[in-house]
Amino acid sequence: MRLSLRKCTAGIVGVVTALVLPILLGFVSLGVEVGHWYLSVRQMQGAADAAAISAGAEYVAQYNLGNHNSPTYQTVGQSYAVLNGFNIPISNVCLIDPSGVDGCDFIETLDPRGRVICSTPPCIAVEITQDTMQWLTTKASFEPNGFGSVKPIPTPTLYARSVVSVKSKLTTTNTGVDCILALANDPSAILVRGNADQKAQCGVADDGGSDQNEGTPVRCGISYDGDGIVNTLYA
């Protein structure tokens, strides 16, 4: 008895599997890699946010000390990006100054989104990019093209940008009807002594400051003694 090779179906499953399996593995590999991209973008965004907030805090601290042009915010932002696993150049941390001058030209050329949006300057911006072609997982994710060689799967560049608007507390003013004001680092900045009646046609304000009770207290307040004498106390 003879069997025609054209009519024989024995082993067809193995043949089809051999033909389809490389394509199937290629799509599975691509799916895993795309999931990796999305996870990485979330991690990058968290690192960019932390770097921008930390750089903004440093900018405010230096501004309040009178160092309006201090570049230390850049090193602080860079260090926080590194702490979160992303080594970025210092130029990826930039400033749009209070007058609106854009110092973020470098990162604006990196990101297809272009210009940094800062509605209320000054703003600190941090950019983190990742070239997925440099990842080992991407290099290992290849699909056969049917001609004995391999070609890489898509290798996009990933971007994360964070922009924070900062404002020095020195530029914040409060208006009111107070005419007696004590700014001090002491819980008893305003003291009243003696039997004299103290009268005022306005408010009395006492501000302990943002550093209240930290370190050695500084006494700088207003003291009321008898007979209506007002003494100003300095450290």
C-alpha positions as CSV (number, residue, x, y, z in Angstrom):
1,M,0.0,0.0,0.0
2,R,1.3,3.4,-0.9
3,L,0.5,6.8,0.7
4,S,0.8,9.9,-1.3
5,L,2.9,12.5,0.3
6,R,0.5,15.2,-0.7
7,K,-2.4,13.5,1.0
8,C,-0.5,12.6,4.2
9,T,-1.5,14.8,7.2
10,A,0.6,13.1,9.8
11,G,2.7,15.7,11.7
12,I,0.9,18.7,10.3
13,V,0.4,20.2,13.8
14,G,4.2,20.1,14.3
15,V,4.8,21.8,11.0
16,V,2.2,24.6,11.7
17,T,3.6,25.1,15.2
18,A,7.1,25.4,13.9
19,L,5.9,28.1,11.4
20,V,3.7,30.1,13.8
21,L,5.7,29.8,17.0
22,P,8.3,32.4,16.1
23,I,5.6,34.9,15.3
24,L,3.7,34.1,18.5
25,L,6.8,34.5,20.6
26,G,7.6,37.8,18.9
27,F,4.2,39.2,19.8
28,V,4.5,37.9,23.4
29,S,7.9,39.5,23.6
30,L,6.6,42.8,22.3
31,G,3.6,42.8,24.8
32,V,6.0,42.2,27.7
33,E,8.3,45.0,26.6
34,V,5.4,47.5,26.1
35,G,4.3,46.7,29.6
36,H,7.8,47.4,30.8
37,W,7.7,50.8,29.0
38,Y,4.5,51.9,30.7
39,L,5.9,50.8,34.1
40,S,9.1,52.7,33.5
41,V,7.3,55.9,32.5
42,R,5.4,55.8,35.8
43,Q,8.7,55.4,37.7
44,M,10.3,58.1,35.7
45,Q,7.4,60.5,36.4
46,G,7.7,59.9,40.1
47,A,11.4,60.5,40.0
48,A,10.9,63.7,38.0
49,D,8.3,65.0,40.4
50,A,10.5,64.3,43.4
51,A,13.5,66.0,41.8
52,A,11.4,69.1,40.7
53,I,9.9,69.5,44.2
54,S,13.3,69.2,45.9
55,A,14.9,71.6,43.5
56,G,12.1,74.1,44.0
57,A,12.5,73.9,47.8
58,E,16.3,74.6,47.4
59,Y,15.6,77.5,45.0
60,V,13.2,79.1,47.6
61,A,15.7,78.5,50.4
62,Q,18.5,80.2,48.5
63,Y,16.3,83.0,47.3
64,N,15.3,83.8,50.9
65,L,19.0,84.0,51.7
66,G,19.4,86.6,49.0
67,N,21.1,84.2,46.6
68,H,18.8,84.8,43.7
69,N,21.1,83.4,41.1
70,S,22.3,80.4,43.0
71,P,22.5,77.2,40.8
72,T,22.4,74.8,43.7
73,Y,18.8,73.9,42.9
74,Q,20.2,72.0,39.9
75,T,22.5,69.8,41.9
76,V,19.7,69.1,44.4
77,G,17.3,68.1,41.6
78,Q,19.9,66.0,39.9
79,S,20.7,64.2,43.2
80,Y,17.1,63.3,43.9
81,A,16.7,61.9,40.4
82,V,19.7,59.7,41.0
83,L,18.3,58.6,44.4
84,N,15.2,57.4,42.5
85,G,17.3,55.4,40.0
86,F,17.7,57.9,37.1
87,N,21.1,59.5,36.3
88,I,20.4,62.7,34.5
89,P,22.7,65.5,33.4
90,I,22.5,68.7,35.4
91,S,21.2,70.6,32.4
92,N,17.9,68.5,32.7
93,V,17.1,70.6,35.8
94,C,16.3,74.2,34.7
95,L,14.6,77.4,35.7
96,I,12.1,79.8,34.2
97,D,13.0,82.9,36.3
98,P,10.5,85.3,38.0
99,S,10.5,87.6,34.9
100,G,9.6,84.7,32.7
101,V,13.0,84.2,31.0
102,D,13.1,80.6,29.8
103,G,16.2,78.8,30.8
104,C,14.9,75.4,29.7
105,D,16.0,75.4,26.0
106,F,18.0,72.2,26.5
107,I,15.2,70.0,27.7
108,E,12.7,71.6,25.3
109,T,14.8,70.1,22.4
110,L,14.8,66.7,24.0
111,D,11.0,66.3,24.4
112,P,8.6,66.4,21.5
113,R,6.2,68.3,23.7
114,G,8.5,71.3,23.2
115,R,8.1,74.4,25.4
116,V,7.9,74.1,29.2
117,I,4.5,75.5,30.3
118,C,4.9,77.8,33.3
119,S,1.8,79.8,34.1
120,T,3.1,81.4,37.2
121,P,6.9,81.9,37.2
122,P,9.4,81.2,38.6
123,C,9.2,77.5,37.7
124,I,11.6,74.6,38.1
125,A,11.4,71.9,35.4
126,V,13.0,68.5,35.4
127,E,13.2,66.2,32.4
128,I,14.1,62.4,32.4
129,T,14.5,60.5,29.2
130,Q,15.2,56.8,28.5
131,D,16.4,55.3,25.3
132,T,14.8,51.9,25.3
133,M,17.3,50.6,22.7
134,Q,19.9,50.7,25.4
135,W,18.0,48.3,27.7
136,L,19.2,44.7,27.9
137,T,15.6,43.6,27.8
138,T,15.0,45.4,24.5
139,K,18.2,44.0,23.0
140,A,17.1,40.5,24.0
141,S,13.6,40.9,22.5
142,F,14.0,40.1,18.8
143,E,11.7,38.5,16.4
144,P,12.7,36.3,13.4
145,N,12.1,37.9,10.0
146,G,12.2,34.6,8.2
147,F,15.5,35.2,6.4
148,G,17.9,33.9,9.0
149,S,18.6,37.3,10.6
150,V,16.8,39.3,13.3
151,K,15.4,42.8,13.5
152,P,14.7,44.8,16.7
153,I,11.2,45.5,18.0
154,P,10.2,49.1,18.2
155,T,12.5,51.1,20.5
156,P,10.9,54.4,21.5
157,T,12.5,57.0,23.7
158,L,10.5,57.5,26.9
159,Y,9.9,61.0,28.4
160,A,8.9,62.3,31.8
161,R,8.7,66.0,32.7
162,S,7.7,67.7,35.9
163,V,7.2,71.4,36.3
164,V,6.7,73.1,39.7
165,S,5.8,76.8,40.3
166,V,7.7,78.2,43.3
167,K,7.2,81.4,45.2
168,S,9.5,82.8,47.9
169,K,7.8,83.4,51.2
170,L,9.6,86.8,51.2
171,T,7.4,88.0,48.4
172,T,4.2,87.1,50.3
173,T,2.5,90.1,52.0
174,N,-0.6,90.2,54.2
175,T,-2.7,93.3,54.6
176,G,-4.8,94.2,57.6
177,V,-5.5,96.7,60.3
178,D,-2.8,95.7,62.7
179,C,-0.5,98.6,63.9
180,I,1.4,96.8,66.6
181,L,3.4,93.9,65.3
182,A,5.9,91.5,66.9
183,L,7.9,89.1,64.8
184,A,9.8,86.7,67.0
185,N,11.0,83.2,67.7
186,D,9.5,83.3,71.2
187,P,6.1,82.2,72.4
188,S,6.0,85.2,74.8
189,A,6.9,87.8,72.2
190,I,4.2,90.2,73.5
191,L,4.3,90.8,77.3
192,V,1.9,93.0,79.3
193,R,2.8,94.2,82.8
194,G,1.7,96.8,85.3
195,N,-1.6,98.3,86.0
196,A,-1.9,100.7,83.1
197,D,-4.8,100.3,80.7
198,Q,-3.6,99.3,77.3
199,K,-5.8,100.7,74.5
200,A,-5.3,100.7,70.8
201,Q,-7.6,101.5,67.9
202,C,-6.0,98.8,65.8
203,G,-4.9,95.1,66.1
204,V,-1.9,93.6,67.8
205,A,-0.2,90.9,65.8
206,D,2.4,88.4,67.0
207,D,4.1,86.0,64.6
208,G,6.3,83.3,65.9
209,G,7.7,82.6,62.5
210,S,8.1,79.4,60.5
211,D,11.0,78.3,62.7
212,Q,9.1,78.7,65.9
213,N,10.7,76.8,68.8
214,E,13.5,75.4,66.6
215,G,17.0,75.8,68.0
216,T,17.7,78.6,70.5
217,P,14.7,80.9,70.9
218,V,15.3,84.5,69.8
219,R,13.6,87.1,71.9
220,C,12.4,90.0,69.8
221,G,9.0,91.2,70.8
222,I,6.9,94.0,72.4
223,S,6.6,94.4,76.2
224,Y,3.9,96.6,77.9
225,D,4.9,98.0,81.3
226,G,3.0,100.2,83.7
227,D,2.1,103.8,82.9
228,G,1.7,103.0,79.2
229,I,5.5,102.5,78.5
230,V,6.2,100.3,75.5
231,N,9.5,98.6,75.3
232,T,10.9,96.8,72.2
233,L,13.0,93.7,73.2
234,Y,15.8,92.5,71.0
235,A,18.0,89.5,71.3
